[in-house]
Amino acid sequence: MDNAASFRLGYVENPLPGHEVARGMLAVPYITRAGVVTIRFRRLGDGDGPKYRSVPGDPPRIFNANALLVPSDHIAICEGEFDAITANEAGIPAVGIAGVSAWKGYFARCFKGYKAVYILADQDDKGQGMEFAEKVAEQIKNARISPMPPGHDVNSFVLAHGADALLDQLEIKR
């Protein structure tokens, strides 16, 4: 529950006019030092329609950009907001990118100066984790691809094995 509050996750019960498609969805704000810059919406449970919705015309952005301000010699890049939230909870500063097509080359500039940039590659049933990781790693000199075990993304791996298992996989000491 602390993560829900610290990442300002919310539930859309009564959407503003024009945003009715978000009714019943989870609101995932993208927050920077300037405040909330956009919100993505995630469908809860199984159902019809897309799992995620963005504000129409909104450009791709880095989720949890404030992790770039954390004093650390390493940072993680995850495919998705919830994997980034989970990695942060495990003690790894992490950002999220909303899928392969949302990565933009100019994002790479944000990761200069780190000793290590861990790209936490999903190995779940969607099958794009390594494609995402390789695309990002091509553009970041200090990138280290760390695939999750088969059948897992960061969130499911930490839920099954604990935060220390993720730290061990990356050889990060607490």
PyMOL commands that set and color helices and strands:
alter all, ss='L'
color gray80, all
select helices_A, chain A and resi 2-6+20-22+65-69+81-89+100-102+105-111+129-137+154-161+163-170
alter helices_A, ss='H'
color red, helices_A
select strands_A, chain A and resi 10-11+26-32+35-42+52-54+74-79+94-97+116-121+143-147
alter strands_A, ss='S'
color yellow, strands_A
deselect
rebuild
show_as cartoon
